[in-house]
Amino acid sequence: MNVIIIEDEKPAARLLQRKLSKLGIEAGTMLHSVEESLEWFGSNPHPELIFLDIQLSDGLSFEIFENVAINSAVIFTTAYDEYALRAFKLNSIDYLLKPIDEDDLAAAVNKYKERQPKAQNLSLDFDQIKRMLANPAEKSYKQRFTIKMGQHLKMINVEDAECFFSENKGTYIHTTDGRDYLLENTLEQLENELDPAKFFRVSRKFIVSVTAIKDIVVYTNSRLKIILPTYKDDEVIVSRERVNDFREWLG
């Protein structure tokens, strides 16, 4: 399969390349800007599949398609919100939210393989995508959880959360008073329900609150360890592939 990656962050591009390699797919070409992409497409045969980031260092990647007639299938890689993703879903084989999960990547590649050769005949409506990016719907985020405790219901405000974690196939909220409560939500659902300005998923196991971070310690293998005020059951580690995004999130 002839695959290329268009991504302005070189570490993110290399990480995606390694994850594709695990699936038996070699993405030998990585492009990092609109200008570089236009030059490459002008002198190379077009690939079967493109993994495409939206925001590149010198502009939106849509500019590539506005200047070159490309018939390749596209899988978007993006950090845009759920509303904007509707446009990506309508206009591509699939979309992958950053940081890219390996299972989601495998599912997107399988979807592409199942849809060949129709995949190369998609008509990408970039005007529609740009309209949806420019006029996003106002999104409301979860403010509280209702926990059933015997015959009673307990209300827990999101602002009282230190972190959310998964354990033994359950998802829990750990509150500032040091207690854990079982939730019906998965961590994947919580990622979409919680305000991304206040909460960050640092690993497969943890989502942390920015206001609850007591300290951040440099850890082994280029990772970071987060110290929370009351959560002590396990080490809260920022996974290596999420460290850069975490640093940016901290601002």
C-alpha positions as CSV (number, residue, x, y, z in Angstrom):
1,M,0.0,0.0,0.0
2,N,1.4,3.4,-1.0
3,V,0.8,5.7,2.0
4,I,2.1,9.2,3.0
5,I,1.8,11.3,6.1
6,I,1.2,15.0,6.0
7,E,1.8,16.3,9.6
8,D,3.8,19.5,10.6
9,E,4.9,18.1,14.0
10,K,7.8,15.7,13.1
11,P,7.7,13.7,16.3
12,A,3.9,13.1,15.8
13,A,4.6,12.1,12.2
14,R,7.3,9.6,13.2
15,L,5.1,8.2,16.0
16,L,2.3,7.6,13.5
17,Q,4.8,6.1,11.1
18,R,5.9,3.6,13.8
19,K,2.3,2.7,14.6
20,L,1.5,2.1,10.9
21,S,4.6,-0.1,10.7
22,K,3.2,-2.3,13.4
23,L,0.2,-2.8,11.1
24,G,2.5,-3.9,8.3
25,I,2.1,-0.5,6.5
26,E,5.2,1.5,5.5
27,A,4.7,5.2,5.2
28,G,8.0,6.1,3.6
29,T,7.1,9.7,2.8
30,M,6.3,12.3,5.5
31,L,5.5,15.9,4.5
32,H,5.4,18.8,6.9
33,S,4.0,21.8,5.2
34,V,1.7,23.0,2.4
35,E,4.7,24.2,0.4
36,E,6.6,20.9,0.7
37,S,3.4,18.9,-0.1
38,L,2.7,20.9,-3.3
39,E,6.2,20.4,-4.5
40,W,6.1,16.7,-3.7
41,F,2.7,16.1,-5.5
42,G,4.0,18.0,-8.5
43,S,6.7,15.4,-9.2
44,N,5.5,12.1,-7.6
45,P,2.7,9.6,-8.3
46,H,-0.2,10.2,-5.9
47,P,-0.5,7.6,-3.0
48,E,-3.5,5.4,-2.4
49,L,-3.9,6.8,1.1
50,I,-3.0,10.0,2.9
51,F,-3.0,10.6,6.7
52,L,-3.7,14.3,6.7
53,D,-3.3,16.8,9.6
54,I,-5.5,20.0,9.1
55,Q,-3.3,22.7,10.5
56,L,0.2,22.8,9.1
57,S,3.0,25.2,9.9
58,D,2.3,27.4,6.8
59,G,-1.5,27.1,6.5
60,L,-4.4,24.7,6.3
61,S,-3.7,21.5,4.4
62,F,-6.8,22.2,2.3
63,E,-4.7,24.5,0.3
64,I,-2.9,21.4,-1.1
65,F,-6.1,20.1,-2.6
66,E,-7.2,23.5,-3.9
67,N,-4.0,23.6,-6.0
68,V,-3.6,19.9,-7.0
69,A,-6.2,17.4,-8.2
70,I,-5.6,14.6,-5.8
71,N,-7.7,11.3,-5.9
72,S,-6.1,9.7,-2.9
73,A,-8.2,8.4,0.0
74,V,-7.9,10.5,3.1
75,I,-7.9,9.8,6.8
76,F,-7.8,13.0,8.9
77,T,-5.6,13.2,12.0
78,T,-6.9,16.1,14.1
79,A,-7.4,17.6,17.5
80,Y,-10.6,19.4,16.5
81,D,-13.8,19.0,18.5
82,E,-16.7,16.7,18.0
83,Y,-18.8,19.1,16.1
84,A,-16.2,19.8,13.5
85,L,-15.5,16.1,13.1
86,R,-18.9,15.7,11.5
87,A,-17.4,17.3,8.4
88,F,-14.4,15.1,8.4
89,K,-16.5,12.0,8.8
90,L,-18.6,13.0,5.8
91,N,-15.6,13.8,3.6
92,S,-13.1,11.1,4.3
93,I,-12.6,7.4,5.0
94,D,-12.3,8.2,8.7
95,Y,-10.8,10.6,11.2
96,L,-8.4,10.0,14.1
97,L,-8.3,12.2,17.2
98,K,-4.9,13.1,18.6
99,P,-3.2,11.5,20.4
100,I,-3.8,8.6,18.0
101,D,-4.9,5.4,19.6
102,E,-3.4,2.2,18.0
103,D,-6.7,0.4,18.1
104,D,-8.5,3.4,16.4
105,L,-5.7,3.5,13.8
106,A,-6.1,-0.2,13.0
107,A,-9.9,0.2,12.7
108,A,-9.5,3.2,10.3
109,V,-7.0,1.3,8.1
110,N,-9.4,-1.7,8.0
111,K,-12.2,0.6,7.0
112,Y,-10.1,1.9,4.1
113,K,-9.3,-1.6,2.9
114,E,-12.9,-2.7,3.0
115,R,-14.0,0.3,0.9
116,Q,-11.4,0.0,-1.9
117,P,-11.6,1.0,-4.7
118,K,-14.4,3.4,-3.8
119,A,-12.1,5.1,-1.3
120,Q,-10.2,6.8,-4.1
121,N,-13.4,8.2,-5.6
122,L,-14.5,10.3,-2.7
123,S,-15.3,13.9,-3.4
124,L,-13.9,16.0,-0.6
125,D,-16.0,19.1,0.1
126,F,-13.4,21.4,1.7
127,D,-15.8,24.3,1.6
128,Q,-18.1,22.4,3.9
129,I,-15.3,21.5,6.3
130,K,-14.0,25.1,6.4
131,R,-17.6,26.4,7.1
132,M,-17.9,24.0,10.0
133,L,-14.5,24.9,11.4
134,A,-15.2,28.6,11.1
135,N,-18.7,28.3,12.8
136,P,-18.5,25.6,15.4
137,A,-21.5,24.9,17.5
138,E,-21.4,26.1,21.1
139,K,-20.5,23.0,23.1
140,S,-21.6,22.5,26.7
141,Y,-19.5,20.3,28.9
142,K,-20.5,18.1,31.8
143,Q,-20.9,20.0,35.1
144,R,-21.9,17.2,37.5
145,F,-22.3,13.5,38.0
146,T,-25.1,11.6,39.7
147,I,-23.9,8.7,41.7
148,K,-26.2,6.0,43.0
149,M,-25.4,5.0,46.6
150,G,-27.8,2.3,47.9
151,Q,-31.2,4.0,47.9
152,H,-29.7,7.5,47.6
153,L,-28.3,9.6,44.8
154,K,-25.3,11.8,45.4
155,M,-24.4,14.8,43.2
156,I,-20.7,15.4,42.5
157,N,-19.6,18.5,40.8
158,V,-16.9,18.2,38.1
159,E,-14.9,20.9,39.8
160,D,-14.5,18.5,42.8
161,A,-12.6,15.9,40.7
162,E,-8.9,15.5,41.1
163,C,-8.8,12.8,38.4
164,F,-10.7,10.1,36.6
165,F,-9.2,6.6,36.3
166,S,-10.0,3.1,35.1
167,E,-9.5,0.0,37.2
168,N,-10.8,-3.6,36.8
169,K,-13.0,-2.6,33.8
170,G,-14.6,0.2,35.9
171,T,-14.2,4.0,35.6
172,Y,-14.0,6.1,38.8
173,I,-13.9,9.7,39.8
174,H,-11.5,10.6,42.6
175,T,-12.6,13.7,44.4
176,T,-10.7,16.3,46.4
177,D,-11.9,14.8,49.7
178,G,-10.0,11.6,48.8
179,R,-12.9,9.4,47.9
180,D,-13.6,7.3,44.8
181,Y,-16.9,6.8,43.1
182,L,-17.8,4.4,40.3
183,L,-19.2,6.0,37.2
184,E,-21.2,4.6,34.3
185,N,-19.0,6.5,31.8
186,T,-15.9,5.2,30.1
187,L,-12.7,7.3,29.9
188,E,-13.3,7.6,26.2
189,Q,-16.8,9.1,26.8
190,L,-15.4,11.4,29.5
191,E,-12.8,12.8,27.0
192,N,-15.7,14.2,25.0
193,E,-17.8,15.3,27.9
194,L,-15.2,17.2,30.0
195,D,-13.9,20.7,29.2
196,P,-10.6,20.1,27.4
197,A,-9.3,23.4,28.9
198,K,-9.6,21.9,32.4
199,F,-9.0,18.1,31.9
200,F,-6.4,16.1,30.0
201,R,-6.1,12.4,29.4
202,V,-2.5,11.7,30.3
203,S,-2.6,8.0,29.6
204,R,-4.9,5.1,28.9
205,K,-5.7,5.0,32.6
206,F,-6.0,8.6,33.8
207,I,-7.6,11.9,33.1
208,V,-6.4,14.7,35.4
209,S,-7.7,18.1,36.4
210,V,-5.4,21.1,35.8
211,T,-6.5,22.7,39.1
212,A,-5.6,19.5,41.0
213,I,-2.0,19.2,39.8
214,K,0.2,19.7,42.9
215,D,3.5,18.9,41.2
216,I,5.1,17.5,38.0
217,V,8.2,15.4,38.2
218,V,10.5,14.3,35.4
219,Y,10.1,10.5,35.2
220,T,11.9,7.7,33.3
221,N,11.8,7.2,29.5
222,S,11.0,10.9,28.8
223,R,7.7,10.7,30.8
224,L,6.3,12.9,33.5
225,K,4.9,12.0,36.9
226,I,1.9,14.0,38.2
227,I,1.5,14.5,42.0
228,L,-2.1,15.0,43.1
229,P,-3.2,16.2,46.5
230,T,-5.0,13.1,47.7
231,Y,-4.9,10.4,45.1
232,K,-2.1,7.9,46.2
233,D,-3.3,4.5,45.0
234,D,-1.1,4.5,41.9
235,E,1.4,6.6,40.1
236,V,-0.1,9.1,37.6
237,I,2.2,9.0,34.7
238,V,2.0,11.0,31.5
239,S,2.7,8.5,28.7
240,R,5.6,9.3,26.5
241,E,3.5,9.9,23.3
242,R,1.4,12.4,25.2
243,V,4.1,14.4,26.9
244,N,4.4,17.1,24.2
245,D,0.6,17.6,24.0
246,F,0.4,17.7,27.8
247,R,3.1,20.5,27.9
248,E,1.2,22.5,25.3
249,W,-2.1,22.0,27.3
250,L,-0.4,23.3,30.4
251,G,0.4,26.5,28.3
